[in-house]
Structures are given as C-alpha cells and as structure tokens.
C-alpha cells in the first residue's frame, strides 16, 4: 500500500470522524437534531439552522448516481494511469450527496440513477478512500 502516489484529501479536525469511519469501512454523515438536516460534507455548524450540535450517524452505504463525468484526457499527472475513470456525485439513501469515483464498472455502463453501494479502498496503511460500485454486482 505504500506505493500510492495520488493526492489524498485534506483531513481537518471536523472531517476526522468521517475519515476514521472510512478506515473502519463505515460511511458516516452528520445529522443536526435541531432541524433534522442530514449533512455531508462535514461541517462545524449546520448550514440550515447554524447549530453546532451535530451528530455522526452511520449511512447505509447505498445510493444512486446523481450525475457523473468520464475523464478520458488531460487529468492531473498522478491520475494518468487511471484513464478513463468516472467522477460522480452519488446521492445516498439518506439524502446527502458526495463526490466520489465509480469503480468496478466500465465507464460506458455508468448511468444517472444507477444504484450503487460504497466500497472502501485502503490506499495506505493510514488512509481509506470511499468509492462506489454498481449495486447489482
């Protein structure tokens, strides 16, 4: 795993619980009990009511492709060996969305509305990325 050469997301104090859960192969999101909003990406305050009393909840890991793009040409250098690859916005069953990659699927088979499930990629000893694969596998 030490051969991973692509950039990793920046971990902040408020996003650390998300990445710690990913390392455990769990997908989590924040929930605001004050206004009942589910939140992803991690925030310090609820974007709806500004409460700082946010809780972490486990997600089902299931969702659907909301939109996507297939990258064929001119990616940043560390991603060249991955061409073509799919960058997607996945809407989880819990209503939140996240940017991710669709894996274990030919790019031409990805469709908006396609059911997907989280898949965890332990790219280093200390870091796990959350990708999605077709649910029908």
TIMILUM-142717 format. One record per residue (C-alpha): y, x, z; residue number from 1. Coordinates in steps of 0.05 Angstrom, whole numbers, always signed. Layout:
N
<r><Y>Y</Y><X>X</X><Z>Z</Z><num>NUM</num></r>
...
//
This chain:
137
<r><Y>+0</Y><X>+0</X><Z>+0</Z><num>1</num></r>
<r><Y>+48</Y><X>+58</X><Z>+9</Z><num>2</num></r>
<r><Y>+56</Y><X>+63</X><Z>-67</Z><num>3</num></r>
<r><Y>+100</Y><X>+1</X><Z>-71</Z><num>4</num></r>
<r><Y>+164</Y><X>+22</X><Z>-108</Z><num>5</num></r>
<r><Y>+202</Y><X>-44</X><Z>-118</Z><num>6</num></r>
<r><Y>+261</Y><X>-61</X><Z>-73</Z><num>7</num></r>
<r><Y>+247</Y><X>-104</X><Z>-12</Z><num>8</num></r>
<r><Y>+291</Y><X>-160</X><Z>+15</Z><num>9</num></r>
<r><Y>+342</Y><X>-142</X><Z>+68</Z><num>10</num></r>
<r><Y>+318</Y><X>-165</X><Z>+136</Z><num>11</num></r>
<r><Y>+373</Y><X>-190</X><Z>+182</Z><num>12</num></r>
<r><Y>+368</Y><X>-210</X><Z>+255</Z><num>13</num></r>
<r><Y>+369</Y><X>-283</X><Z>+236</Z><num>14</num></r>
<r><Y>+317</Y><X>-275</X><Z>+180</Z><num>15</num></r>
<r><Y>+269</Y><X>-232</X><Z>+220</Z><num>16</num></r>
<r><Y>+227</Y><X>-292</X><Z>+244</Z><num>17</num></r>
<r><Y>+216</Y><X>-311</X><Z>+170</Z><num>18</num></r>
<r><Y>+191</Y><X>-242</X><Z>+152</Z><num>19</num></r>
<r><Y>+150</Y><X>-235</X><Z>+216</Z><num>20</num></r>
<r><Y>+115</Y><X>-301</X><Z>+200</Z><num>21</num></r>
<r><Y>+103</Y><X>-278</X><Z>+128</Z><num>22</num></r>
<r><Y>+69</Y><X>-215</X><Z>+156</Z><num>23</num></r>
<r><Y>+22</Y><X>-263</X><Z>+192</Z><num>24</num></r>
<r><Y>+11</Y><X>-301</X><Z>+126</Z><num>25</num></r>
<r><Y>+51</Y><X>-361</X><Z>+151</Z><num>26</num></r>
<r><Y>+110</Y><X>-394</X><Z>+115</Z><num>27</num></r>
<r><Y>+165</Y><X>-419</X><Z>+161</Z><num>28</num></r>
<r><Y>+233</Y><X>-454</X><Z>+154</Z><num>29</num></r>
<r><Y>+288</Y><X>-472</X><Z>+203</Z><num>30</num></r>
<r><Y>+299</Y><X>-542</X><Z>+229</Z><num>31</num></r>
<r><Y>+362</Y><X>-569</X><Z>+261</Z><num>32</num></r>
<r><Y>+343</Y><X>-620</X><Z>+316</Z><num>33</num></r>
<r><Y>+416</Y><X>-643</X><Z>+320</Z><num>34</num></r>
<r><Y>+419</Y><X>-672</X><Z>+249</Z><num>35</num></r>
<r><Y>+345</Y><X>-666</X><Z>+228</Z><num>36</num></r>
<r><Y>+361</Y><X>-620</X><Z>+169</Z><num>37</num></r>
<r><Y>+307</Y><X>-571</X><Z>+145</Z><num>38</num></r>
<r><Y>+337</Y><X>-505</X><Z>+125</Z><num>39</num></r>
<r><Y>+315</Y><X>-446</X><Z>+82</Z><num>40</num></r>
<r><Y>+342</Y><X>-390</X><Z>+74</Z><num>41</num></r>
<r><Y>+351</Y><X>-370</X><Z>+146</Z><num>42</num></r>
<r><Y>+420</Y><X>-384</X><Z>+175</Z><num>43</num></r>
<r><Y>+457</Y><X>-372</X><Z>+240</Z><num>44</num></r>
<r><Y>+484</Y><X>-444</X><Z>+240</Z><num>45</num></r>
<r><Y>+463</Y><X>-509</X><Z>+209</Z><num>46</num></r>
<r><Y>+502</Y><X>-517</X><Z>+144</Z><num>47</num></r>
<r><Y>+507</Y><X>-592</X><Z>+157</Z><num>48</num></r>
<r><Y>+529</Y><X>-600</X><Z>+230</Z><num>49</num></r>
<r><Y>+543</Y><X>-527</X><Z>+249</Z><num>50</num></r>
<r><Y>+495</Y><X>-529</X><Z>+308</Z><num>51</num></r>
<r><Y>+467</Y><X>-461</X><Z>+328</Z><num>52</num></r>
<r><Y>+406</Y><X>-493</X><Z>+360</Z><num>53</num></r>
<r><Y>+358</Y><X>-481</X><Z>+302</Z><num>54</num></r>
<r><Y>+283</Y><X>-482</X><Z>+310</Z><num>55</num></r>
<r><Y>+229</Y><X>-448</X><Z>+268</Z><num>56</num></r>
<r><Y>+175</Y><X>-493</X><Z>+240</Z><num>57</num></r>
<r><Y>+112</Y><X>-478</X><Z>+201</Z><num>58</num></r>
<r><Y>+112</Y><X>-502</X><Z>+128</Z><num>59</num></r>
<r><Y>+51</Y><X>-529</X><Z>+93</Z><num>60</num></r>
<r><Y>+58</Y><X>-475</X><Z>+40</Z><num>61</num></r>
<r><Y>+53</Y><X>-528</X><Z>-13</Z><num>62</num></r>
<r><Y>+107</Y><X>-549</X><Z>-63</Z><num>63</num></r>
<r><Y>+125</Y><X>-553</X><Z>-135</Z><num>64</num></r>
<r><Y>+163</Y><X>-511</X><Z>-186</Z><num>65</num></r>
<r><Y>+234</Y><X>-538</X><Z>-188</Z><num>66</num></r>
<r><Y>+258</Y><X>-490</X><Z>-243</Z><num>67</num></r>
<r><Y>+238</Y><X>-422</X><Z>-269</Z><num>68</num></r>
<r><Y>+253</Y><X>-366</X><Z>-317</Z><num>69</num></r>
<r><Y>+205</Y><X>-319</X><Z>-351</Z><num>70</num></r>
<r><Y>+231</Y><X>-248</X><Z>-352</Z><num>71</num></r>
<r><Y>+210</Y><X>-213</X><Z>-417</Z><num>72</num></r>
<r><Y>+263</Y><X>-159</X><Z>-428</Z><num>73</num></r>
<r><Y>+310</Y><X>-113</X><Z>-391</Z><num>74</num></r>
<r><Y>+291</Y><X>-122</X><Z>-318</Z><num>75</num></r>
<r><Y>+316</Y><X>-73</X><Z>-266</Z><num>76</num></r>
<r><Y>+276</Y><X>-8</X><Z>-273</Z><num>77</num></r>
<r><Y>+227</Y><X>-19</X><Z>-215</Z><num>78</num></r>
<r><Y>+204</Y><X>-84</X><Z>-247</Z><num>79</num></r>
<r><Y>+190</Y><X>-58</X><Z>-318</Z><num>80</num></r>
<r><Y>+115</Y><X>-51</X><Z>-306</Z><num>81</num></r>
<r><Y>+110</Y><X>-124</X><Z>-285</Z><num>82</num></r>
<r><Y>+135</Y><X>-153</X><Z>-352</Z><num>83</num></r>
<r><Y>+131</Y><X>-210</X><Z>-365</Z><num>84</num></r>
<r><Y>+139</Y><X>-243</X><Z>-297</Z><num>85</num></r>
<r><Y>+162</Y><X>-310</X><Z>-272</Z><num>86</num></r>
<r><Y>+221</Y><X>-320</X><Z>-224</Z><num>87</num></r>
<r><Y>+222</Y><X>-391</X><Z>-197</Z><num>88</num></r>
<r><Y>+255</Y><X>-438</X><Z>-148</Z><num>89</num></r>
<r><Y>+199</Y><X>-474</X><Z>-111</Z><num>90</num></r>
<r><Y>+214</Y><X>-538</X><Z>-72</Z><num>91</num></r>
<r><Y>+168</Y><X>-542</X><Z>-12</Z><num>92</num></r>
<r><Y>+138</Y><X>-608</X><Z>+11</Z><num>93</num></r>
<r><Y>+186</Y><X>-602</X><Z>+70</Z><num>94</num></r>
<r><Y>+246</Y><X>-608</X><Z>+22</Z><num>95</num></r>
<r><Y>+272</Y><X>-537</X><Z>+25</Z><num>96</num></r>
<r><Y>+275</Y><X>-491</X><Z>-35</Z><num>97</num></r>
<r><Y>+264</Y><X>-416</X><Z>-42</Z><num>98</num></r>
<r><Y>+267</Y><X>-365</X><Z>-97</Z><num>99</num></r>
<r><Y>+200</Y><X>-332</X><Z>-110</Z><num>100</num></r>
<r><Y>+151</Y><X>-307</X><Z>-162</Z><num>101</num></r>
<r><Y>+95</Y><X>-348</X><Z>-193</Z><num>102</num></r>
<r><Y>+32</Y><X>-306</X><Z>-194</Z><num>103</num></r>
<r><Y>-39</Y><X>-312</X><Z>-219</Z><num>104</num></r>
<r><Y>-16</Y><X>-355</X><Z>-276</Z><num>105</num></r>
<r><Y>+2</Y><X>-338</X><Z>-348</Z><num>106</num></r>
<r><Y>+78</Y><X>-345</X><Z>-356</Z><num>107</num></r>
<r><Y>+69</Y><X>-394</X><Z>-413</Z><num>108</num></r>
<r><Y>+29</Y><X>-441</X><Z>-367</Z><num>109</num></r>
<r><Y>+84</Y><X>-448</X><Z>-315</Z><num>110</num></r>
<r><Y>+118</Y><X>-517</X><Z>-318</Z><num>111</num></r>
<r><Y>+171</Y><X>-552</X><Z>-277</Z><num>112</num></r>
<r><Y>+137</Y><X>-600</X><Z>-229</Z><num>113</num></r>
<r><Y>+74</Y><X>-557</X><Z>-227</Z><num>114</num></r>
<r><Y>+40</Y><X>-559</X><Z>-158</Z><num>115</num></r>
<r><Y>+39</Y><X>-491</X><Z>-125</Z><num>116</num></r>
<r><Y>+16</Y><X>-460</X><Z>-60</Z><num>117</num></r>
<r><Y>+41</Y><X>-400</X><Z>-21</Z><num>118</num></r>
<r><Y>+6</Y><X>-334</X><Z>-30</Z><num>119</num></r>
<r><Y>+22</Y><X>-274</X><Z>+13</Z><num>120</num></r>
<r><Y>+26</Y><X>-204</X><Z>-16</Z><num>121</num></r>
<r><Y>+22</Y><X>-147</X><Z>+35</Z><num>122</num></r>
<r><Y>+62</Y><X>-98</X><Z>-6</Z><num>123</num></r>
<r><Y>+69</Y><X>-46</X><Z>+50</Z><num>124</num></r>
<r><Y>+39</Y><X>-38</X><Z>+119</Z><num>125</num></r>
<r><Y>+102</Y><X>-70</X><Z>+148</Z><num>126</num></r>
<r><Y>+124</Y><X>-120</X><Z>+95</Z><num>127</num></r>
<r><Y>+94</Y><X>-182</X><Z>+64</Z><num>128</num></r>
<r><Y>+125</Y><X>-220</X><Z>+6</Z><num>129</num></r>
<r><Y>+116</Y><X>-295</X><Z>-5</Z><num>130</num></r>
<r><Y>+95</Y><X>-313</X><Z>-76</Z><num>131</num></r>
<r><Y>+66</Y><X>-377</X><Z>-103</Z><num>132</num></r>
<r><Y>+6</Y><X>-392</X><Z>-147</Z><num>133</num></r>
<r><Y>-18</Y><X>-455</X><Z>-181</Z><num>134</num></r>
<r><Y>-49</Y><X>-503</X><Z>-130</Z><num>135</num></r>
<r><Y>-104</Y><X>-521</X><Z>-179</Z><num>136</num></r>
<r><Y>-138</Y><X>-453</X><Z>-172</Z><num>137</num></r>
//
